[in-house]
Amino acid sequence: MIPRVVTTATFESIASGCVFDFFVNCILKGYIKNFEVHDPHRVGRITVDLQGRVNDCRALTYRQDIKAKDIKKYKTLKLPICQWGYVVISTPDGVLDHEEAIQRNVGGQVLGYFH
């Protein structure tokens, strides 16, 4: 019998705007299918439908400031391969992945990364 693969993940106590934008970025890049916020006005929880492409997903609990010129260096430190994965950054232009932030030449605070 083949073991069943878990295709959903539940996160508790993290329903916030930044986490919402982080998951929207994951959907746009094709790493997750969908997510649902349960009870968003309270602490709540988030249920994520996984696509099967996520190997590692880290959300930073502290906000690490990063300049536009240092984004490539940060990306090479955190991601395993240059062409694989994304660093999500909260900028004055909104929540962007590292490619968009480099293209717009804006820095900000690192929310997390996934690959």
C-alpha positions, 0 to 999 in steps of 0.5 A: 500500500502506498502511503498517503501524502498530506496535501494540507497544512494548518497554521495557528495563531498567525492570521495577520496581513503580512502572512496573508500577503506571503501566502498570496505570493506563494499562490502567484508563484505556483507553490500552493493551491489555495489557503483559507483563513478561519476566524480572521478577526481573532487569533484564528488559523490558516489552512493551506492546500499544498501543491507539492512543490514546497521543500522549505518555507520559512517566515521570519518572526523578526523583521530583517531590513534589507537594502536593494543592493543586498537582495541578491546576496541575501538570496544566495545565502538563504536559497539552495539554488539561484534559479529556484525559490523566492524571498518575500520582501515587504517594501513601500511598493507592497509585498514583493518577491526578490525579483520584483524588488530588484527590478523596481530597485526597492528594499524593505523588510524580509518576511520569509522565503520558500523553495 
